[in-house]
Amino acid sequence: MSTPKPIDKISGVETTGHEWDGITELNKPLPQWWLWVLYACIVWAIGYWIVYPAWPGIHCYTRGLWGYSQRQTVNDSIVAAHAAQGKFYDAVAKSDLATIQKTPDLLTFTNAGGRIAFATNCASCHGRGAQGGIGYPNLSDDDWLWGGKLDDIAKTLTIGIRGPNPDTRTSQMPRFGLDKLLEPTQINAAAEYVLSLSNSSHDAEAAGRGKQLFADNCAACHGSDGKGKQDVGSPNLTDAIWLYGGRKEDIVRSIETGRGGVMPTWGGRLDPVTIKMLAVYVHSLGGGQ
């Protein structure tokens, strides 16, 4: 015959007989409903392991009786989305950029696709709002090194700038300082003259000496008036838009090192329809010519 367990004086509940440092353990089993829920969850888990993919292996995983694949579900959704958008993709593929811009429904679709493609491929350098930064052009203004017309933008996207494509856009400013083409005093005078072109604060006496230096070394690309030439990708030096900064020290460094960034060649990496979408979207940001 079992010995009855002692009763806790405070709660009136039978104890397990275990005691530690004056603390006794009450004998209060889990509620039946809680246990049944636990058992049901165990049964559900076993069923899930059998029906769905669950256990990883060395080279694969258990497929489950139903052979369900989340990856296949996503792929099917993508295929369905492409099928629904197929007529627009086909229209973009068959239309030139000017036609896309003049067709409201097609333009809306193209801009939406271009915005997504820009966020995925271009925003890391040009910024989410295409505002650019030091060394990365602002695509929402009207200052373009290689032209801001639709065809110009599409070409730049396709062949890149200083990239591996044989037809890539290439402009190479001499490294007047690193290659000892000009002395530091000459570079300083040329920088002062460049500052004067945009009516920035400058040393008039040094700028006077820099004028001839500019004519001899810079005008062939930037033009005698300093307004640049889009056919060779040289920037306009008379406005307040600077790719690498407009302070004197920035201009001096540009003259010394030549700068020269690289834009990826997207042709071959992106399909022609996506490049069209990007060109139309970038052109729509406000700076397209």
Secondary structure, DSSP 8 states (H G I E B T S, - for coil): ------B-TTT--BEEEEEETTEEEE-----HHHHHHHHHHHHHHHHHHHHS---B-SS-B---TT---HHHHHHHHHHHHHHHHHHHHHHHHHS-HHHHHH-HHHHHHHHHHHHHHHHHHTHHHH-TTS--BTTB--TTSS--SS--SHHHHHHHHHH-BSSSSTT-B------TTTTTSS-HHHHHHHHHHHHHHTT-S--HHHHHHHHHHHHHHTHHHH-TTS--BTTTTB--SSSS--SS--SHHHHHHHHHH-----B---BTTB-HHHHHHHHHHHHHTTT--
